[in-house]
C-alpha cells in the first residue's frame, strides 16, 4: 500500500472511531464491525481483488459506489476500457498532475507502480461489481438537463448517455451528480485535459466553455444521476 492510500485509510479509520463514540453497548466491537464491513471485498478471489483492496477500496468502497466526503466517485457505471485508460493517465502524469488538482494527485499517487496488466485486472474487477444508481445530492431541472445533453453531449456520449465505444466516450448515466460538476469545472479551469496526450480531455476542454451557468450544469448533472447505468 502506498503513502497516499495509507493516509486516506487512516483518516477513514479515525472517522469510524468518532462515529462510534456516542453509542451505548460494546462500542469497540461496533466500530470494529463497521471497519471490517467497509473493507470487505465483494469478490476476494477474483482477479484484481488484491489491487482493488490495496489501491481503491479505502476511498471508493467495497461496492465501488464511492464517497462524496473524499471526492471519490462511484465506479460501477464506467466502462472497463475507460477505467483502465484513466488509471494509466493518473499513473503516467497525464491526469492529476496539476498542482491545484488535490484529489487527482491522490489518485496519481495511488496509481504509481501499477503495471498495465494490474490495471487491466483492476478494471475487470470493477466492471464485475453490481451497478448501483448513486444517491442524488443536487436538485436540478432534469428535463432541462436532458435537453442540454441531447443538444451538446449526445453526439459523443450517446442519446441514452451510455457512452460510445467507437469514440471512446464514457457513459455519463449513473455518475454522481457532484462528480459531474467537479469534473466539468476541472475541464473548464484547465485542471484536467491540459496534457497533450489526453486527446479526449483536450476535446472536453474545448467544449467546456459552452456552459457557464451553474443552474444549467446542475440540471445536466441531476439528469445523468437520474439515469440507471447500463445493466
C-alpha positions as CSV (number, residue, x, y, z in Angstrom):
1,X,0.0,0.0,0.0
2,X,1.4,3.4,-1.0
3,X,1.7,6.5,1.2
4,X,-1.3,8.3,-0.3
5,X,-3.6,5.3,0.1
6,X,-2.4,4.7,3.7
7,X,-3.1,8.3,4.6
8,X,-6.7,8.1,3.4
9,X,-7.2,4.7,5.1
10,X,-6.0,6.2,8.4
11,X,-8.5,9.1,8.0
12,X,-11.3,6.7,7.4
13,X,-10.4,4.6,10.5
14,X,-10.4,7.8,12.6
15,X,-13.8,8.7,11.2
16,X,-15.2,5.3,12.1
17,X,-13.8,5.7,15.6
18,X,-15.6,9.0,16.2
19,X,-18.8,7.6,14.7
20,X,-19.0,5.0,17.5
21,X,-18.2,7.4,20.3
22,X,-21.7,8.3,21.3
23,X,-23.2,4.8,21.2
24,X,-24.1,2.5,24.1
25,X,-23.1,-1.1,24.4
26,X,-19.8,-2.5,23.2
27,X,-18.7,0.4,21.1
28,X,-15.3,-1.2,20.4
29,X,-16.9,-4.1,18.7
30,X,-19.4,-2.0,16.8
31,X,-16.6,0.2,15.4
32,X,-14.6,-2.9,14.5
33,X,-17.5,-4.5,12.8
34,X,-18.1,-1.3,10.7
35,X,-14.5,-1.1,9.7
36,X,-14.4,-4.7,8.7
37,X,-17.6,-4.4,6.7
38,X,-16.3,-1.3,4.9
39,X,-13.1,-3.1,3.9
40,X,-14.6,-6.5,2.9
41,X,-14.1,-7.2,-0.8
42,X,-17.2,-8.5,-2.5
43,X,-15.2,-11.0,-4.6
44,X,-11.9,-11.6,-2.7
45,X,-10.9,-14.5,-5.0
46,X,-11.5,-12.6,-8.3
47,X,-8.5,-11.4,-10.4
48,X,-7.8,-7.8,-9.5
49,X,-9.2,-8.1,-6.0
50,X,-5.9,-7.7,-4.2
51,X,-5.0,-4.5,-6.1
52,X,-8.5,-3.2,-5.6
53,X,-8.3,-3.8,-1.8
54,X,-5.0,-2.0,-1.5
55,X,-5.4,0.8,-4.0
56,X,-9.1,1.6,-4.3
57,X,-11.2,0.2,-1.5
58,X,-10.5,2.8,1.2
59,X,-11.9,5.6,-0.9
60,X,-14.3,4.0,-3.4
61,X,-15.7,1.4,-1.0
62,X,-16.2,-2.4,-1.3
63,X,-19.1,-1.9,-3.7
64,X,-17.4,0.8,-5.8
65,X,-20.1,3.3,-5.0
66,X,-17.6,6.0,-3.8
67,X,-17.6,8.6,-1.0
68,X,-18.5,12.2,-1.6
69,X,-16.6,13.3,1.5
70,X,-13.4,12.0,-0.1
71,X,-14.5,13.2,-3.6
72,X,-14.2,9.5,-4.7
73,X,-16.8,8.8,-7.3
74,X,-18.9,5.7,-8.0
75,X,-17.1,3.5,-10.5
76,X,-19.6,0.8,-11.4
77,X,-21.2,2.6,-14.4
78,X,-17.9,3.2,-16.1
79,X,-16.6,1.0,-19.0
80,X,-13.5,-1.0,-18.1
81,X,-11.7,0.4,-21.1
82,X,-12.3,3.9,-19.8
83,X,-11.3,3.0,-16.3
84,X,-8.1,1.4,-17.4
85,X,-7.2,4.4,-19.5
86,X,-7.9,6.8,-16.7
87,X,-5.7,4.8,-14.2
88,X,-2.9,4.8,-16.8
89,X,-3.3,8.5,-17.2
90,X,-3.0,9.1,-13.4
91,X,0.0,6.8,-13.3
92,X,1.7,8.4,-16.2
93,X,1.1,12.0,-15.2
94,X,-1.4,12.7,-17.9
95,X,-4.1,13.3,-15.3
96,X,-3.9,14.5,-11.7
97,X,-0.6,16.4,-12.3
98,X,-2.0,19.9,-11.9
99,X,-0.9,21.4,-8.6
100,X,-4.4,22.5,-7.8
101,X,-6.0,19.1,-8.5
102,X,-5.8,17.8,-5.0
103,X,-7.9,14.8,-5.4
104,X,-6.4,14.0,-8.8
105,X,-3.0,14.0,-7.1
106,X,-4.2,11.4,-4.6
107,X,-5.3,9.1,-7.5
108,X,-1.9,9.7,-9.2
109,X,-0.1,8.7,-6.0
110,X,-2.3,5.6,-5.7
111,X,-1.6,4.5,-9.3
112,X,2.2,4.7,-9.1
113,X,3.8,1.3,-9.6
114,X,0.8,-0.4,-11.2
115,X,1.6,-2.3,-14.3
116,X,-0.6,-2.3,-17.4
117,X,-1.6,-5.9,-16.5
118,X,-2.5,-4.9,-13.0
119,X,-4.5,-2.0,-14.3
120,X,-6.4,-4.3,-16.7
121,X,-7.2,-6.7,-13.8
122,X,-8.4,-3.8,-11.7
123,X,-10.7,-2.5,-14.5
124,X,-12.1,-6.1,-14.8
125,X,-12.7,-6.4,-11.1
126,X,-14.6,-3.0,-11.1
127,X,-16.6,-4.0,-14.1
128,X,-17.8,-7.1,-12.3
129,X,-19.2,-5.1,-9.4
130,X,-23.0,-4.7,-9.4
131,X,-24.2,-1.4,-10.9
132,X,-25.8,1.0,-8.5
133,X,-27.7,4.2,-9.0
134,X,-25.9,6.9,-7.0
135,X,-27.8,9.0,-4.4
136,X,-28.9,12.3,-5.8
137,X,-27.4,15.3,-4.0
138,X,-28.4,18.1,-6.4
139,X,-31.9,19.4,-7.2
140,X,-31.8,20.3,-10.8
141,X,-34.3,20.6,-13.6
142,X,-34.0,17.1,-15.1
143,X,-36.0,17.9,-18.2
144,X,-33.7,20.9,-18.9
145,X,-30.7,18.7,-18.3
146,X,-31.9,16.1,-20.8
147,X,-32.4,18.8,-23.4
148,X,-28.9,20.1,-23.0
149,X,-27.5,16.6,-23.1
150,X,-29.3,15.8,-26.3
151,X,-28.0,19.1,-27.9
152,X,-24.5,19.2,-26.6
153,X,-23.3,15.9,-25.2
154,X,-25.1,13.1,-27.0
155,X,-23.1,13.2,-30.2
156,X,-20.2,11.7,-28.3
157,X,-21.8,10.1,-25.2
158,X,-24.9,8.7,-26.9
159,X,-28.5,9.8,-26.8
160,X,-29.0,7.5,-23.8
161,X,-25.8,8.8,-22.1
162,X,-24.4,5.2,-22.0
163,X,-21.3,6.2,-23.9
164,X,-19.9,5.4,-27.4
165,X,-17.3,2.7,-27.7
166,X,-16.2,3.7,-31.1
167,X,-15.5,7.3,-29.9
168,X,-14.1,6.0,-26.6
169,X,-16.5,8.4,-24.9
170,X,-17.5,7.1,-21.4
171,X,-21.0,6.6,-20.1
172,X,-22.5,9.6,-18.2
173,X,-25.6,7.8,-16.9
174,X,-25.2,6.8,-13.3
175,X,-22.4,9.2,-12.5
176,X,-22.6,11.1,-9.1
177,X,-24.1,14.5,-9.7
178,X,-21.4,16.2,-7.6
179,X,-18.7,14.4,-9.6
180,X,-20.1,15.6,-12.9
181,X,-20.0,19.2,-11.6
182,X,-16.4,18.9,-10.2
183,X,-15.0,17.3,-13.4
184,X,-16.7,19.9,-15.7
185,X,-15.2,22.7,-13.6
186,X,-11.8,21.0,-13.9
187,X,-12.1,20.8,-17.7
188,X,-13.2,24.5,-17.8
189,X,-10.5,25.6,-15.4
190,X,-7.6,23.7,-17.0
191,X,-7.1,21.3,-14.1
192,X,-8.0,18.4,-16.4
193,X,-7.5,17.8,-20.1
194,X,-4.5,20.1,-20.4
195,X,-2.0,17.4,-21.1
196,X,-1.3,16.9,-24.9
197,X,-1.5,13.1,-24.5
198,X,-5.1,13.3,-23.2
199,X,-6.8,13.8,-26.6
200,X,-10.2,13.1,-25.1
201,X,-9.7,15.5,-22.3
202,X,-8.4,18.2,-24.7
203,X,-11.7,17.9,-26.6
204,X,-13.6,18.4,-23.4
205,X,-11.5,21.5,-22.5
206,X,-12.6,23.0,-25.9
207,X,-16.3,22.2,-25.3
208,X,-16.4,23.2,-21.6
209,X,-16.8,27.0,-22.1
210,X,-20.1,26.3,-23.8
211,X,-21.8,26.2,-20.4
212,X,-21.1,28.7,-17.7
213,X,-24.5,28.9,-15.9
214,X,-24.4,26.9,-12.6
215,X,-28.1,26.1,-12.7
216,X,-27.8,24.5,-16.1
217,X,-24.8,22.5,-15.1
218,X,-26.7,21.3,-12.0
219,X,-29.6,20.3,-14.2
220,X,-27.3,18.3,-16.5
221,X,-25.7,16.6,-13.5
222,X,-29.1,15.8,-12.0
223,X,-30.2,14.3,-15.3
224,X,-27.2,12.0,-15.5
225,X,-27.6,10.9,-11.9
226,X,-31.3,10.0,-12.6
227,X,-30.4,7.6,-15.4
228,X,-29.9,4.0,-14.5
229,X,-26.4,2.7,-15.5
230,X,-26.2,0.0,-18.1
231,X,-27.1,-3.4,-16.7
